[in-house]
Amino acid sequence: MRVLLDTNVVLDVLLRREPWARDSANIWQLVDDESIVAYVTATTITDIHYVATRLTDRSKAMEAVRLCLAAFRVATVDRACLERTIQLRDRDFEDDLQLACAESVNANAIRTRDQGGFPESKVLIWTPKECIGRVRSQPRIACFSNSSDLPSSVKPDRMDSSVSIAICDPAFLR
């Protein structure tokens, strides 16, 4: 599952903003567990640097950027995204840019605290809690080198001679 993280969600963790930091930190755990592929926009990275520099110092701001680059994929902000942003014509250019970038990376959802900022979105808009709940309830695909590696409780629908694929209850893979 691909999720684009709105800037506010990332800043909640980096700046330990309560009461949102815990739910937002859980998203980082989903990335670490490879339960999701998380994207941030290139402009999110510059915004994080700017805000962190203003509230702390340049050294901590650079560390925040490094953390984000290590954890997340970066959605490019190019001419096509900017033109798509202009076409959206909603109230907030920055939110529209987030949406255009989410579309460009084929994100399943945008994870944000600002659900009202995306009124015309065809991409799902999830709060931090919704995102965690939905990701954890999704079936997962597990690949095994051969069928003898499959746990006895897993019954795959189809077997291939080289790789066994099983759609599993999410609890099985935790």
Secondary structure, 3 states (H helix, E strand, C coil): CEEEECHHHHHHHHCCCCCCHHHHHHHHHHHHCCCCEEEEEHHHHHHHHHHHHHHCCHHHHHHHHHHHHHHCEEECCCHHHHHHHHHHCCCCHHHHHHHHHHHHCCCCEEECCCHHHCCCCCCEEECHHHHHHHHHHCCEEEEECCHHHCCCCCCCCEECCCCEEEEECHHHHC
